[in-house]
């Protein structure tokens, strides 16, 4: 087996800080320099980066019991809880997923459209002509309310806002690089207290429903009808809010950014949305969403190896952490053509509907570990984009600014998304 290439200790010093903030572009750079298998880091912080669609297939395409999620994403436990789907493996993951999956049936997602419209319009109604607004922050709050309301339905009072506010310190904490979320890091105690406060809110609602005998028809009601324990219920509810909050709000911001940077795409989306009977818009809006997720997916995902794995002539040793990159894959010219770095929604509509190569488009993971809330996320993005182009005219506050994505498990625009409001209808 060939020795695994990677940057020297001196190069690591230059790349290390950048990798914490911008792991996607650093991944592109590392692949170009060292190939599809890269050793990165030293000592306990060493891991192995695998690139390409076949690397994604290695991790996602088989039920490989030697590739574990839990140990690789343990930093999420403080907010998601130990029984969350993203932190479990093997038979426990299969059991929990089987119980949770029906709660995300298509009919339930379709029923959430009115809630999404209401929250999308709440953002638009808050805009003032001539004002400069950070739309990333505005939609971050809106996405949090959407996910909580879809979970809790018509629960009394402002439960969605109460739960979101309680979770805020924990959500901010896990957005940090993993190296900054250790047990002794500032903010960890506050994050743990935030999760405890969220648990108390969920417990109160569970008790209210059980006492009344009306479990509800929303997602929480569906989960309450299963054999999940109360601890498992809490972890699924809170982790679903956390996942939707971070990933979807960032993706919404990037969709808006790309439309405002590409006037022809904005005009076409606006023309389609003006006559759309479906609040999700039509095929072009769906293509805008797909193209956004291709260019701005999660930069990295990780797994822990319990046994050695061979890939591209290299053997990755047991007890190692490996990563694969939806971001690098989504910008690979070998998979997407010479314009792989360009925002071109039309690619999804060519030849009667473009079908990407297997494991080349993985913003939600894939196969049996595909994100359980992907249908809700897509619906949110489509409705938000449709309502925005129907009801507003916006422009970037600084059209020449270079906007970079930051984050590890999810991507968001660094510095937010500042726009000037020209019109609200």
HELIX and SHEET records of a PDB file:
HELIX    1   1 UNK A    9  UNK A   21  1                                  13    
HELIX    2   2 UNK A   23  UNK A   34  1                                  12    
HELIX    3   3 UNK A   43  UNK A   45  5                                   3    
HELIX    4   4 UNK A   53  UNK A   60  1                                   8    
HELIX    5   5 UNK A   70  UNK A   76  5                                   7    
HELIX    6   6 UNK A   77  UNK A   80  1                                   4    
HELIX    7   7 UNK A   85  UNK A   87  5                                   3    
HELIX    8   8 UNK A   90  UNK A  101  1                                  12    
HELIX    9   9 UNK A  102  UNK A  104  5                                   3    
HELIX   10  10 UNK A  106  UNK A  111  1                                   6    
HELIX   11  11 UNK A  113  UNK A  126  1                                  14    
HELIX   12  12 UNK A  135  UNK A  152  1                                  18    
HELIX   13  13 UNK A  159  UNK A  174  1                                  16    
HELIX   14  14 UNK A  178  UNK A  180  5                                   3    
HELIX   15  15 UNK A  188  UNK A  212  1                                  25    
HELIX   16  16 UNK A  219  UNK A  224  1                                   6    
HELIX   17  17 UNK A  230  UNK A  261  1                                  32    
HELIX   18  18 UNK A  263  UNK A  274  1                                  12    
HELIX   19  19 UNK A  283  UNK A  295  1                                  13    
HELIX   20  20 UNK A  326  UNK A  330  1                                   5    
HELIX   21  21 UNK A  333  UNK A  336  1                                   4    
HELIX   22  22 UNK A  345  UNK A  348  5                                   4    
HELIX   23  23 UNK A  350  UNK A  352  5                                   3    
HELIX   24  24 UNK A  367  UNK A  369  5                                   3    
HELIX   25  25 UNK A  374  UNK A  391  1                                  18    
SHEET    1   A 5 UNK A  37  UNK A  40  0                                        
SHEET    2   A 5 UNK A  47  UNK A  50 -1                                        
SHEET    3   A 5 UNK A 321  UNK A 324  1                                        
SHEET    4   A 5 UNK A 301  UNK A 305 -1                                        
SHEET    5   A 5 UNK A  67  UNK A  68 -1                                        
SHEET    1   B 3 UNK A 132  UNK A 134  0                                        
SHEET    2   B 3 UNK A 418  UNK A 424 -1                                        
SHEET    3   B 3 UNK A 392  UNK A 396 -1                                        
SHEET    1   C 2 UNK A 309  UNK A 311  0                                        
SHEET    2   C 2 UNK A 314  UNK A 316 -1                                        
SHEET    1   D 2 UNK A 405  UNK A 406  0                                        
SHEET    2   D 2 UNK A 412  UNK A 413 -1                                        
END                                                                             
